[in-house]
Amino acid sequence: MTIAVANQKGGVAKTTTVVSLGAALAELEQRVLLVDVDPQGSLTFSLGIDPEDLEVTVAEVLLGTTPADDAIVITDDGMHLLPANITLTHAEETLSGRTGREQRLRVALDKVADDYDWILIDCPPTLGVLTVGALSAARRVLIPLQAETLSHRGVGQLLDTIHDVRQFINPKLEIMGVLPTMYDGRTKHAQNVLQAIRDTYELPIVTPPIPKTIRFAEAPAYGRSVLATAKNHKGADAYRQVAAGMVADATGPRGK
């Protein structure tokens, strides 16, 4: 199952979600590949790998000069990673004039897909070639969303892009749902935002919501997921519950 984690708004915990879900799935003895398609390389850095030290990244894979197998590295949390750094910016510019640019990530991942149960793609905070390529490679898209009023104003634009990808490139793409992040269930405001998402966009809400905590910001400094740095924290447990639901869904009638 390949899942693109996407939202063109920055700061909504896309990278945290990819790292934490990946670690939670690995705890369940699932084979997991994480894919960084953000030129900032935040996912790569969060897993203890210095993007500047990499000689081969997803950029070379997309340009067709290196197979994905040769770029994948193993992380301390047990997931495999297809890393990224700033060279992906140049690759994106180059791809804009290339045939099949939206399909290149899918083609590359198809060659390693049998080695994994899950492939999670961390998308950049834009709706350009890289995000469209991730949506084209994915079976489902998960939308992390900060539970605040202004955070969901751009969701309609993302849904338009998903609609276009479905229509022209990847008709099998499904919306897994919205994952509320930085959630404070004690406030009426956060609850109202979730209801507004349901009413406005008619999207499923993935539960449980991910609580707001400084533990998520601290984890990248150790190059590990929050499941390793704060093993028994409520934030780690929330991602474990989401991951368990994903596995149950994937092995049920709908997943098969």
C-alpha positions, 0 to 999 in steps of 0.5 A: 500500500502506497500512501502520499502524505500531502498538504500544500500548507506547511507546518501541519506535521506531514513529516512527523506523520510520515516518520511516526506512522512508519515507526509504528508500522515497523513496530508491527513488523511491517516492512516500510519504505519512507520516500522523501520528495521534499527538497528541504530534506526534512524527513531525511534529517529527521531520521538522523541522516544529513542530507548534505552528506548524500551522494545519491538521492531520490533526485537521481532516481527521478532523473533515471540515472540511479535505480531506487535500490541504490539510493535506499538507506536503512534508518535506526528506527527500522524503516528504509528511506529513499532520501532527498536533499536540495538537488531535488530542486534542480531535478524538479526543474529538469523534469518540468520539460521531460516526458512522463514526469508525473509517472517517474516516481511510480515507475521507480517505486514499482520496481521495489514495491514487492519488498515492502508492505507500506510505502509512505511518501512525504510531499513538499508544501506545494502542489507542483510536479513533485506532489503530483508525482507522489499522488500519481504513485500512491493508492491513497492520500492522507491529509494531515491538518492542524486543528485550527480555523485557518489551516483547512482553508487550502484543502479545497485546492488540494482536493482539486489537484487530487481530482485532476490526478484521478481524472488524468493520471491515477484513477485508483487514487483514494482519499484515506482521510484527514488526520487532525494534528496538534489537536487540543481536545479540551477546546471547543474550537478544535472540535468545531474545526473537525466538524467544519471539515466534515461539513465542508469537504465531506472527508473522513476523519482519521482517528485518534487525533494527534495531540499537541506536544513538544515531544514531536519537535524534540525527536528530530534532534535525536534522528529518531521517531517520537516512538523511540524518544518518548516511547510511552507518550500519548503522541506516540500512542496516537500514531500507534493506534492510527497505524494499527487501524491502517493494518487492519483496514489493509488486511480486511476485505476493502484492503484486499 
